[in-house]
C-alpha cells in the first residue's frame, strides 16, 4: 500500500558551483535544485548566476563555467526568493553542505 502523500519525506537536493575556494569574495555561479517527495521527483530548478566577481581560472577549468557564460545571468538576489520558496519545508540535501551553505 503506498504511503499517503502527507507522510512522505520531502527533500531539496541542492548543488552550487562557485567562483573559487573559501573567502569573502566567493560567490555562486550556478545553482541546481531537484525536489523529491519520497523517491518521486516533483520539480527542479536550474540557473546560472552572475557572481559580480571574476571566476578563478582553476574553477573555470574544473566546472566549464566562464565569466562570459554568467554575464547577463541574474544575480543571486534576483532568484533568492524563488530558491527560498523551493527549499521551504524540505530537508536540505547537498554534497559538501558546510561549504555550499556559506556562499551567497
C-alpha positions in Angstrom: 0.0 0.0 0.0 1.6 3.4 -1.0 2.3 5.9 1.7 -0.1 8.9 1.8 1.4 12.0 0.2 1.4 13.8 3.5 3.6 11.1 5.1 6.4 11.3 2.5 9.7 12.9 3.4 10.2 16.0 1.2 13.8 16.7 0.1 15.5 19.6 -1.8 18.7 18.2 -3.3 20.9 21.3 -4.0 24.2 21.7 -5.9 26.0 25.0 -6.4 29.1 26.0 -8.3 31.1 28.9 -7.1 33.8 31.4 -8.2 36.6 29.8 -6.2 37.6 28.4 -2.8 36.9 29.8 0.6 36.9 33.5 1.2 34.6 36.6 1.3 34.6 37.1 -2.4 33.5 33.6 -3.3 30.1 33.7 -5.0 27.6 31.3 -6.6 27.9 30.9 -10.4 25.3 28.1 -10.8 22.6 26.6 -8.7 20.6 23.4 -9.3 17.8 22.1 -7.2 15.8 18.8 -7.5 12.7 18.4 -5.4 11.7 15.0 -4.2 8.6 13.8 -2.4 9.8 10.4 -1.1 11.5 9.0 -4.1 9.4 10.8 -6.7 10.9 13.9 -8.5 8.3 16.6 -8.3 10.2 19.6 -9.5 13.6 21.1 -10.5 15.2 24.5 -10.8 18.5 25.5 -12.5 20.1 28.8 -13.2 23.5 30.3 -14.0 24.2 33.2 -11.6 26.1 36.4 -12.3 28.5 36.4 -9.3 29.6 40.0 -9.8 33.3 38.9 -9.4 35.6 37.0 -11.8 35.6 33.2 -11.7 39.1 31.9 -11.0 40.9 30.1 -13.9 41.0 26.9 -11.8 37.2 26.9 -11.3 36.6 27.7 -15.0 38.7 24.6 -15.9 37.0 22.5 -13.3 33.4 23.4 -14.0 33.5 24.7 -17.6 31.6 27.8 -16.4 33.2 31.0 -17.7 32.8 34.7 -17.0 31.2 35.1 -20.4 28.6 32.4 -19.6 27.4 34.1 -16.4 27.4 37.6 -17.9 23.8 38.6 -18.2 22.6 35.9 -15.9 20.6 37.0 -12.8 22.4 37.9 -9.7 21.5 35.7 -6.8 19.5 38.4 -5.1 17.1 38.2 -8.1 16.4 34.5 -7.7 16.8 34.2 -3.9 13.1 34.4 -3.1 12.3 31.7 -5.6 15.1 29.5 -4.2 13.9 30.1 -0.6 10.4 29.0 -1.6 11.7 25.8 -3.2 13.7 25.0 -0.1 10.9 25.8 2.4 9.6 22.9 4.4 12.0 20.4 2.8 15.0 18.5 4.1 18.1 20.2 2.6 20.5 17.7 0.9 23.8 18.7 -0.6 27.3 17.4 -1.1 29.7 19.4 1.0 26.8 21.4 2.6 29.1 23.2 5.1 30.9 24.9 2.2 27.8 25.4 0.0 25.7 26.9 2.7 28.2 29.7 3.4 28.2 31.0 -0.2 25.9 33.9 -1.4 
